[in-house]
Amino acid sequence: MAEQCSYGAWPSPVSARQAAETVWLRSATLADDGAVWWQEIRPGEGGRGHLLRASADGHVTDVLDDRDGFEAGLLLPVEGGAMVAASDRDGRLFLLELGARPRPLTPPPGRPQHDHVSALVPGPGGREVWAAGTVRRGDATESSLIAVPLDGSGEVRTLLRTPHRISAPRPSSDGSLLSWISWDQLLMPWDEADLRVGLITPDGIEQERILLGGPAEAVCHPEWASAGSLYAVSDRSHWWNLYEVGLDGALRPLCPWSEEFGWPLPEGAQPTYGRLRGGRLAVLHGTGTWRLDLLDPADGCLLPLDLPYDWQPALHVMGRTVAGIAREQARPAAVVTVDTAGGQHRVLGQAAAAPPPEYLPEGIQETFAGRDGHEVHALIYQPRNPSCRPVSRELVPYLIFLPDLPGVQPDRMPDLVKAFFTSRGLGVADVSVRGSAGYGRGYREQMYGRWGAADVEDCAVVIRGLVSRWHADPARLALRGVGAGGATALGVLAGTDACAAATVYAPVTDLALPGSAMTRYLRQIAADATLLGSRSWPERIRRPVLILHGLDDAIVAPEQSARLRDILRGRHVPHARLTFAGERHVFRSADAIARALEAELSFYGQVLRFRPPAVPHLELSISSED
């Protein structure tokens, strides 16, 4: 029989360590020998990266890890079942063959061709790999497309050099033309991005022209449909839909639905669709979540596959097979392949050894309405633990998760971090504030010129909805934000009395300080009258704050959170600031993640009035002595 316990104090089999050791899965890629390669970041090994390969018969081999000299980033299959990999550390390219050490294809760092590689594609004829990427030259960032021989000679040619960002280069099948995505360095690819085409010559790319795109249009994921046309995703209809684009500019929508068929990551990465043998397209589509179906480009008919998965917005197609990262309800994310001819699917690698499914939360899509009629989207995870039942008439304490950067979509894969909280009796609301992707261009544009105000309003909308429709305790609500989401959480505390406290990871606290591309972008979309417009805005915070920051963070400098700590200390606001040596913007080691989760739970227990069992006590400071 279930034991009656107060929310937050439920005993749970999901420990902080187990949640922290959840493996991150990346880039499922098919090879021409039927194998599937993918990357794993393993927090339990200090965040070490591994590259794995599952053969056609399902045998999994750990090909290499980052002790071999580099951490694999993007992957590109080449002949013979091999892969070309770009190093996440320095942008070098390596040839990976089973049973052999990585063979460098580009020279060692010194004056590298690329600091970071954003796309890999086979060159015409199959003797080269073409790589798009960026390199810093003083204060400027330059993008280029280079041709790298697969024979290891190192005779690298530069095909294109531009001050614009480059993504998704695609040579035509006859090797005469190149298409690619281009956008201004000061913008994000979900703001404005063009589809361009140019002539491939021995001297590089010439006669460059824009084929699709313009002001207030973002194009992504080009693929050649024929010698005279391409497939591409554009949001000109206010939804990222698929089109066929002729070289003469003729445009034909393939499936004009009011949902997303694209995902414009700045890193290029994998597309959300791919061409199958026979001409059909495997497509990921949806609003907020992603499902896999088949699209006939001839008549626009969408054929359902009826698979039990929610997918990450990236896939790889070869022949009739699709590979990607997906998960079933109440299951961890996994590498999944699908034979689209018969619908058979198999799981090759999972992110975690999961506890019993009844302890994992099920996300419920919810849309809340603001007082002016605007919508705010969220996934609601209710407390779930079969061994516990709540105290009669007790209202539910909720944590409000906020995304890191406007324009992107929060990770919708239910993970053990959420289960760590929900299995202890805390609800979680994973909020897509206005500006998030996944709900059309109109939803994203509502954040332009309003960041720091609209996102704070959206939190208030969600809070009212949680209280009125999800039995949330209005006195026991806390915010949890990362980066820009941390700034939103602090803005809620500074501007309202709606929440009792906030946990902030690497929070942006001062837009005037020098920063990364993220902080530059936030300055562009910030509201004129936002709290963040004044350096003194954190002085309005009166509720407790837990600050967590990696000391190697290159996106939000640790000085930002140190400044916040000093302000809270001077105002005698209860707070704690924990720093983590060797950790970046996103923590990678299980030690750091587990320590942070335990600190969070102790913090929530103190501010939301419950006693979490078996968690080290976090000491909060309220004076000028830390």
Phi, psi and omega in degrees: 000140181294140180275140178278123182218153176289146176305139180093338183252012180293132173291137187226143174281352181271099182278164176299323181293317179297317178297320183291333184273005176302127182282139174270126179259138182219145161055063172292122188227132181271141175253164185285354176263011179089357180279161175237129177251147174203166181251146174232131169259121187251100178302328180295345176251029180078019181087018181294142177267138177235150173244124184242156179223129173252121180290173182300333179269005175095000179287127185259130178239135173277100189290313179194164172231179189288359171286347178282004173115347177201161176251119185295134173253250179292149179239146176222120178288139176231178186301149176082017179078010180273172178226145164260132181235141173263133179286129175290344184278317187218006177080003177292153177255141180227148172262127182247119177236141184299129178086000181235157176287152178305132181254119182293138177253341179237157184295161177293163181301155181169284167234080189291154173296321181220137166283328183214136180258128183254347181198144174232141180209146176294137174283160177304133180092344175079006180265353180228159165245135178258132185235129173258143180186188183230155175216143177276130173238090185069235180272355184256152174248128181245138176254150179206163172240125183240153175251125185239120179295142178279350181279359178082009181293338178076011181277081185279134176248142174265122182265327185207135176228133187204151173283350178274160174284150181236139176213155170053053174293139181219107173289147175289162185298331179270001177074015183266333185231153174234134171248153178197167176258138182224141175210160183293141180302329185276354180251173170254155186292347175272354175276294178215131176207140184253151165265122182241157178221144180212164181273130177276121179232168177301336181266000181127205183263125181233168178055044179295137176211156178274127180261327182206140178124174182160191179304135177061033174220131178242124181248145179208168170055061175282144172215140180290127177267326180199183179295338184242011182203161178232155163269145176203159177254130179225150176256028180298336177272004186079006170227144176287097180247159179275140178226156164256126186245119177282155177294344175270005179093354178298140187232128179230115176291137182269321183207080188282075180257158177273063174201173187269136172240011184213168186204097190273081177286141177300333183277001181079291175047209185269149180282178179258009175207166177200154183273125180269161172301128183105345173107341177292161178249131167277124186232141167262137183204162177150183172234113180086319175233168187233130174240155182256125176219180180248138180239128173270110185290346181289318183238001179076011182284130179259119184257116184288141175265342177055049177267153185273029189243148163253128190255150161290148188281063177197136177213164176229136185239136172213124183065243177248010184256142177240138175233145178188185176255127184211172177209151170271162178303133179061030174228152176291162176297153183209160169280125185232136171243148181229127170272105188288344179290321181242353180084003179291144180219152180217152180257127185254327181205139182244156185284338186201153167279101192281149169291175177309141186304333183291350176264353181267136184283153176251121181285133178245121180290135182221143175235123179256149181253130175283169182294336177267007177095350181290155183260149172229127185259147179204158167252129183255127176245111181277157175304139183211117180197111185293343182270358184228150171227147186287159172294141183306129176068008177286133177277158190270128169284139183235145170254134182252107181276134183237139186287162186284317189222128174303140180103341178253168180255133176302151178294118183268007179280110178302126184237178183286346174294314176297317180297328177304322180274314185292328179288349176259003175098018175252133173279156178231130172246110180268106195260134170257089180296163174308141188105342180285150175280164177106353185228022177095159182296324180302322179292320179293318185291342179294348177267346183296124182074009185226004179296138186096349177234305182296321180292324176294319176300318182296324176298319178297322178297314180296319180299314178299320180292321178298319181290318186278333188239345184235020174058033178284145177278114184297340180268356184227064177237136179226152180256151178220110185227153179239134176059243177297326175294330174294321176297319177299315179301316179293325177297324176296316179295322183285330188252350182218172173248025190282336184234152184278336186190175177211141166255130182231125173263124175046057187284142169282122183238346183210105181289346180282342180285148175301146183201195184274186176300328180296312181291328175295320178294320179298324177298324182291325186258002182290147177287146179299323185260016182292155173303327184289350178290344180246137180292342184268004187300327179296345179293347179274355181284131180237351184260156184299147182224132170253126182247130179229129187209131172280135186284348177258022181291118178262358181263312174236113185297140178304338177299333180295314180284331176296321177297318178299316178303316181296322178294314180296320179298315181292334180264004179059040177267130178303131184199167169212143175234118177249132178246156188227107180296139177081355181262148181259203183300319173250125183293141182243338182267143180297327179300314181291316182296316181294318178299319179294318180296318179294322176296317178302311184296319176297319179298312180297322178300320181289319186271337180255004171066061168213166183246099179288130181283147169057043177233131178303142181285132176265124180274125177264139178262139177230008181234185180283358178254120183274000000 
